[in-house]
Amino acid sequence: TPPPATTSSSTSTVVSTPQSVETLPYEQNVGIQVEKQRPDATIHLIYTGGIGADNAQNIMMRVTRSDGTVEEKYLNDGTRRPRLNDELVIDGTRGIDQVAVFLTSAGKTYKIFDKPLAYP
């Protein structure tokens, strides 16, 4: 018997909590730097551009803090496309915070970063 058919769907609009797990196509790749800084434990995202910069529509960072609180913010408050060296800052904790970054590119949203960050 043939395997069951699978379907996938993706949204073409920016959503507050993207669910896409698709892989970002190479030609839409962009660079970001994400790090937690001393002394205040703030989490900084810096947009560094890349070959997919022309397709980049929006970038959103979600921080799940060690105390269980969650905060989401869009780069530039979602008012314009990302530009080289744009920066987004979210308060973190002195514990380990989970950071996820989502890119909306060419109408689809992709998770491009998902890592725990410890206080340095």
C-alpha positions as CSV (number, residue, x, y, z in Angstrom):
1,T,0.0,0.0,0.0
2,P,1.2,3.5,-0.7
3,P,2.2,5.7,2.3
4,P,-0.4,8.2,3.4
5,A,-0.4,11.5,1.7
6,T,1.0,14.4,3.6
7,T,0.0,18.0,3.2
8,S,1.8,21.1,4.3
9,S,0.5,24.6,4.6
10,S,2.3,27.9,5.2
11,T,0.9,31.3,5.8
12,S,1.7,34.2,3.5
13,T,1.3,36.8,6.2
14,V,3.4,37.7,9.2
15,V,1.9,36.1,12.3
16,S,2.7,36.8,15.9
17,T,3.7,33.2,16.6
18,P,5.0,31.6,13.4
19,Q,4.6,27.8,13.3
20,S,6.6,27.0,10.1
21,V,9.2,24.4,10.3
22,E,10.2,24.6,6.6
23,T,13.9,25.0,5.7
24,L,14.8,28.5,4.5
25,P,15.9,28.3,0.9
26,Y,19.6,29.1,0.4
27,E,18.9,32.1,-1.8
28,Q,16.8,33.6,1.0
29,N,19.4,33.2,3.7
30,V,20.2,36.2,5.9
31,G,22.6,36.7,8.7
32,I,21.9,37.5,12.3
33,Q,23.9,37.7,15.5
34,V,22.2,36.8,18.8
35,E,23.8,37.1,22.2
36,K,23.1,37.8,25.8
37,Q,25.2,40.7,27.3
38,R,26.5,41.7,30.6
39,P,25.8,43.3,33.0
40,D,22.0,43.5,32.5
41,A,21.4,40.1,30.7
42,T,19.7,41.8,27.8
43,I,19.4,39.7,24.6
44,H,20.5,41.5,21.4
45,L,19.7,40.5,17.9
46,I,21.7,42.3,15.1
47,Y,20.6,41.9,11.5
48,T,23.7,41.5,9.2
49,G,22.0,41.1,5.8
50,G,23.0,38.5,3.3
51,I,22.1,37.1,-0.1
52,G,18.4,37.0,0.9
53,A,18.2,40.5,2.2
54,D,16.0,41.6,-0.8
55,N,13.3,39.0,0.2
56,A,13.4,39.7,4.0
57,Q,10.1,41.2,5.1
58,N,10.3,40.9,8.9
59,I,12.2,39.4,11.8
60,M,10.7,38.4,15.1
61,M,12.5,37.3,18.2
62,R,10.7,35.2,20.9
63,V,12.4,34.9,24.3
64,T,11.2,32.3,26.8
65,R,12.9,33.4,30.0
66,S,14.1,31.1,32.8
67,D,11.3,32.3,35.0
68,G,8.7,31.1,32.4
69,T,7.7,34.5,31.0
70,V,7.6,34.9,27.2
71,E,8.2,38.0,25.2
72,E,8.0,38.5,21.4
73,K,9.1,41.6,19.5
74,Y,9.5,42.5,15.9
75,L,12.6,44.2,14.5
76,N,11.6,47.8,13.9
77,D,8.2,47.0,15.5
78,G,7.3,45.4,12.1
79,T,7.0,48.9,10.5
80,R,9.6,48.4,7.8
81,R,11.9,45.8,6.2
82,P,15.1,44.9,8.1
83,R,18.1,47.0,7.2
84,L,21.8,46.2,7.7
85,N,22.8,46.5,11.4
86,D,19.3,46.9,12.7
87,E,19.1,45.8,16.4
88,L,16.4,44.4,18.6
89,V,16.8,44.1,22.4
90,I,14.7,42.1,24.8
91,D,15.3,41.8,28.5
92,G,16.6,38.4,29.6
93,T,17.4,36.8,33.0
94,R,20.6,35.8,34.6
95,G,19.5,32.2,34.0
96,I,19.2,30.3,30.8
97,D,16.7,31.8,28.3
98,Q,15.4,30.1,25.2
99,V,15.6,32.3,22.2
100,A,13.9,31.7,18.8
101,V,14.1,34.0,15.8
102,F,11.7,33.9,12.9
103,L,12.2,35.4,9.4
104,T,9.4,36.3,7.1
105,S,10.9,36.1,3.6
106,A,9.0,36.1,0.2
107,G,5.7,35.6,2.0
108,K,6.7,32.6,4.2
109,T,7.8,32.5,7.8
110,Y,10.8,30.4,8.8
111,K,12.5,29.7,12.2
112,I,16.2,30.7,11.6
113,F,17.5,30.5,15.2
114,D,16.4,28.5,18.3
115,K,19.0,28.1,21.1
116,P,19.2,28.4,24.9
117,L,21.4,31.4,25.9
118,A,23.1,31.4,29.3
119,Y,24.2,34.5,31.2
120,P,27.9,35.1,30.2
